[in-house]
Amino acid sequence: MGSIPARKYSFESVKGFFLQDDPATNQTDFHYEAVNFGLIDRAYDTDTPGDADLTQWQRFAAYVRHLIETSPADTTYKLIYNGRHGEGYHNVGEAKYGTQAWNDYWSKLDGDGELYWFDAHLTAKGTQQALHNHAFLKRQFAQEKMPAPQKYYSSPLYRCLQTANLTYLHLDVPVDAPFTPTIKEMMREVMGEHTCDKRSSKAVIHKAVPSWNIETGFTEEDELWRPDHRETFAEHDARTHALLEDIFEHDSHAVLSFTSHSGAIASLLRVMGHREFGLPTGALIPLLVRATRTQ
């Protein structure tokens, strides 16, 4: 995986704003589309009598701006919309053979002659899941005045490229913050052993999304995936922490979009001290994140 730099920041999920971080919320039957993306209906210190006609999201966005503007020099905040890719052929493969057989044998192959899951692509269901989120976000931006992302990031794995495109392309977003994602190597799924988590070449990725940015240092071939070692939680969390440090150090935008994976999002939640919150394929979860520089 390469060396992980010394930590310069600590990260924390700021609680009390989204249902997803409330221990009373049952993650197994939670539907964010039905509850304004989970944003809690509450008052903020920045509310004024003139805010009566504003939506909950407009008042929350004003509060986040206030946090950013009034925080100490070593502290900042970002609102991050995290999306898990839609169903991929590897998900179908695991369901077909069962998790035990998948982990022991099938995941180490490129496919089974019927399904192909190396750097897995979306199934038809996965495509529909991403389009469902497209419609959801279109309503949120138009009706709830939820702020659109100012910067987009994606895992390099093919299913994420497809999901991000289907979710965000052609949405009505600000002209000064167009949908032009940056591909980040460290945003990918748990690495090793499973061929579905080995990425395609840089050339293949560029051909798929030629207008996107590929981060500096991105190698032509996947030099991180290993056939004989699967990342531990500790290893994954170390690179997630490094990913966040990179983004918080170099991106001043307040509202971001991440498109990644179940394991990547689980790692993100662990690093931030958020409760465990499993996402089905194609699901989204928002996070208000506080970063504090420690050195």
C-alpha positions in Angstrom: 0.0 0.0 0.0 3.0 2.3 0.4 3.9 4.4 3.4 1.2 6.3 5.3 2.3 9.8 6.3 2.3 11.0 10.0 -1.1 12.2 11.0 -1.7 15.9 11.1 -5.5 16.0 11.8 -8.1 14.3 13.9 -11.6 13.8 12.5 -14.9 13.7 14.2 -18.5 13.1 13.0 -20.5 16.0 14.6 -23.6 14.4 16.1 -27.0 15.8 16.7 -27.9 16.8 13.1 -28.7 13.6 11.3 -30.9 10.6 12.2 -28.2 8.3 10.9 -26.0 9.1 13.9 -28.8 8.6 16.5 -28.5 5.2 18.2 -32.3 5.0 18.2 -32.4 4.9 14.4 -32.8 1.4 13.1 -30.4 1.1 10.2 -32.1 -2.0 8.8 -35.3 -0.3 7.8 -34.1 3.3 7.4 -35.2 5.1 4.2 -33.4 8.5 3.9 -35.6 9.5 1.0 -38.6 9.6 3.3 -37.0 11.8 6.0 -35.2 14.6 4.2 -32.0 12.7 3.9 -32.0 12.2 7.7 -31.7 15.9 8.6 -33.2 16.4 12.0 -35.9 19.0 12.3 -34.4 21.3 14.9 -33.4 24.9 15.7 -29.9 26.3 15.3 -28.1 29.1 17.1 -28.0 31.0 13.8 -31.7 31.0 13.3 -33.4 34.5 13.1 -37.0 35.6 12.9 -36.5 36.2 9.2 -35.7 32.6 8.5 -39.4 31.5 8.8 -39.7 30.9 5.1 -36.4 29.0 4.8 -36.2 25.2 4.5 -34.5 23.1 7.2 -31.6 22.5 4.8 -31.2 26.2 4.1 -31.0 26.9 7.9 -28.6 24.0 8.4 -26.4 25.2 5.6 -26.3 28.7 7.2 -25.3 27.1 10.5 -22.5 25.1 8.8 -21.2 28.3 7.2 -21.2 29.9 10.6 -19.2 27.0 12.1 -16.6 27.4 9.4 -16.4 31.1 9.7 -16.1 31.2 13.5 -14.0 28.1 14.2 -10.4 28.5 15.4 -7.6 28.5 12.8 -6.9 24.8 13.5 -10.5 23.6 13.0 -12.7 23.3 10.0 -15.9 21.6 9.0 -17.2 19.9 5.8 -20.5 18.4 4.9 -20.0 15.2 3.0 -22.5 13.2 1.0 -21.3 9.6 0.9 -22.7 7.2 -1.7 -22.2 3.5 -2.0 -22.1 2.2 -5.6 -25.1 0.5 -7.0 -25.4 -3.3 -7.2 -22.4 -4.8 -9.1 -21.9 -8.3 -10.6 -19.7 -9.2 -7.6 -22.7 -8.6 -5.3 -24.7 -11.0 -7.5 -21.8 -13.5 -7.4 -21.6 -13.4 -3.6 -25.4 -13.9 -3.3 -25.2 -16.7 -5.8 -22.6 -18.7 -3.9 -23.0 -17.5 -0.4 -20.5 -15.4 1.6 -18.3 -18.3 2.8 -17.8 -19.9 -0.6 -17.4 -16.4 -2.1 -14.6 -15.4 0.3 -12.9 -18.8 0.2 -12.9 -19.4 -3.6 -15.1 -17.5 -6.1 -14.0 -14.0 -5.1 -10.4 -14.9 -6.1 -11.5 -15.6 -9.7 -12.4 -13.1 -12.4 -15.8 -14.7 -12.9 -17.6 -18.0 -13.2 -18.3 -18.2 -17.0 -21.7 -16.7 -16.5 -20.9 -13.6 -14.4 -17.7 -11.5 -14.7 -16.7 -9.5 -11.7 -13.1 -8.4 -12.1 -13.3 -4.6 -11.3 -17.1 -5.3 -11.3 -19.5 -3.2 -13.3 -23.1 -2.3 -12.4 -25.9 -4.6 -13.0 -29.2 -3.4 -14.4 -30.5 -3.1 -10.8 -27.4 -1.1 -9.9 -28.0 1.3 -12.7 -31.6 1.8 -11.5 -30.4 2.4 -7.9 -28.1 5.2 -9.1 -30.9 6.7 -11.2 -33.2 6.5 -8.2 -30.7 8.7 -6.3 -30.5 11.1 -9.2 -34.2 11.7 -8.9 -33.9 11.9 -5.1 -31.2 14.5 -5.2 -33.0 16.5 -8.0 -35.9 16.8 -5.6 -33.7 17.7 -2.6 -31.9 20.4 -4.5 -35.0 21.9 -6.0 -37.6 21.5 -3.2 -35.5 21.3 0.1 -32.8 23.7 -1.2 -30.2 21.2 0.0 -26.8 22.5 -1.1 -25.3 20.7 -4.1 -21.7 19.4 -3.8 -19.0 21.9 -4.6 -16.5 19.2 -5.3 -16.9 15.5 -6.3 -14.6 12.5 -5.5 -14.8 8.9 -6.6 -13.1 5.6 -6.1 -11.3 4.4 -9.3 -13.3 1.2 -9.4 -15.6 1.0 -12.4 -18.8 0.5 -10.5 -18.2 3.8 -8.7 -17.4 5.7 -11.9 -20.8 4.5 -13.3 -22.7 5.2 -10.1 -21.3 8.8 -9.8 -22.1 9.5 -13.4 -25.7 8.2 -13.2 -26.3 9.9 -9.9 -25.0 13.4 -10.6 -24.6 14.0 -14.3 -27.2 16.4 -15.7 -28.4 17.6 -12.2 -29.0 21.3 -11.9 -25.8 22.3 -10.0 -24.1 25.7 -9.7 -22.1 26.6 -12.8 -19.0 27.4 -10.7 -19.1 23.9 -9.2 -19.7 21.5 -12.1 -19.8 17.8 -11.9 -16.2 17.0 -12.7 -15.0 14.4 -10.2 -11.5 13.7 -9.1 -10.6 10.0 -8.8 -8.8 9.1 -5.6 -6.9 5.9 -5.3 -7.3 5.7 -1.5 -11.1 5.9 -1.8 -11.3 2.4 -3.1 -12.7 -0.7 -1.4 -10.9 -3.1 0.9 -7.8 -4.1 -1.2 -6.5 -7.6 -1.8 -7.6 -11.2 -2.8 -11.0 -10.3 -4.3 -10.6 -9.5 -8.0 -13.7 -7.3 -7.9 -11.6 -4.9 -5.9 -8.7 -4.8 -8.3 -8.9 -1.7 -10.5 -8.6 -1.4 -14.2 -5.7 0.4 -15.8 -5.5 4.2 -15.9 -6.1 4.1 -19.6 -9.3 2.2 -19.3 -10.5 4.5 -16.5 -9.6 7.6 -18.6 -11.5 6.2 -21.6 -14.6 5.6 -19.4 -14.6 9.1 -17.9 -12.4 11.3 -20.1 -13.5 14.6 -18.6 -12.8 13.6 -15.0 -9.6 14.4 -13.1 -7.3 11.6 -12.1 -5.1 12.5 -9.1 -1.4 13.1 -9.5 0.7 10.0 -9.0 -2.0 7.6 -10.1 -0.2 4.6 -11.7 -1.1 3.0 -15.0 -1.6 -0.4 -13.5 -3.0 -1.3 -10.1 0.1 -1.6 -7.9 -1.7 -1.8 -4.6 -3.9 -4.9 -4.9 -2.3 -8.1 -3.8 -3.6 -11.6 -4.4 -2.3 -13.0 -1.1 -3.3 -10.4 1.5 -6.7 -8.7 2.2 -6.5 -5.4 4.1 -7.3 -5.4 7.8 -9.5 -2.8 9.4 -6.4 -1.1 10.8 -4.7 -0.9 7.4 -7.8 0.4 5.7 -8.5 3.0 8.4 -4.9 4.2 8.1 -5.4 5.0 4.4 -8.8 6.4 5.0 -7.3 8.8 7.5 -4.6 9.7 5.0 -7.3 10.3 2.3 -9.2 12.7 4.5 -6.0 14.5 5.4 -5.2 15.0 1.8 -8.7 16.3 1.0 -9.0 18.6 4.0 -5.5 19.9 3.4 -6.0 20.8 -0.2 -9.8 21.3 -0.7 -11.4 24.4 0.8 -14.9 23.6 -0.3 -17.5 23.1 2.4 -19.8 20.5 0.6 -18.3 17.4 -0.9 -19.5 14.2 -2.6 -17.8 10.9 -2.1 -18.7 7.8 -4.2 -17.2 4.7 -2.9 -18.0 1.3 -1.3 -19.5 -0.4 1.7 -16.1 -1.1 3.2 -14.8 2.3 2.4 -17.8 4.0 4.0 -17.5 1.7 7.1 -13.9 2.7 7.4 -14.8 6.4 7.1 -17.3 6.0 9.9 -14.8 4.3 12.1 -12.2 7.0 11.6 -14.7 9.7 12.4 -16.2 7.9 15.5 -19.6 7.6 13.9 -21.8 4.7 14.9 -21.8 1.7 12.6 -24.4 2.3 9.9 -24.5 -0.3 7.1 -25.6 0.8 3.6 -27.3 -1.3 1.0 -26.0 -1.0 -2.5 -26.8 2.4 -4.0 -27.5 4.1 -0.7 -26.4 7.5 0.5 -25.4 8.9 4.0 -24.6 12.5 4.9 -21.9 13.4 7.4 -21.0 16.7 9.1 -17.2 16.4 9.8 -15.0 18.4 12.1 -11.3 18.3 11.4 -8.8 19.6 13.9 -5.2 20.1 13.0 -3.0 18.4 15.6 0.5 19.5 14.3 
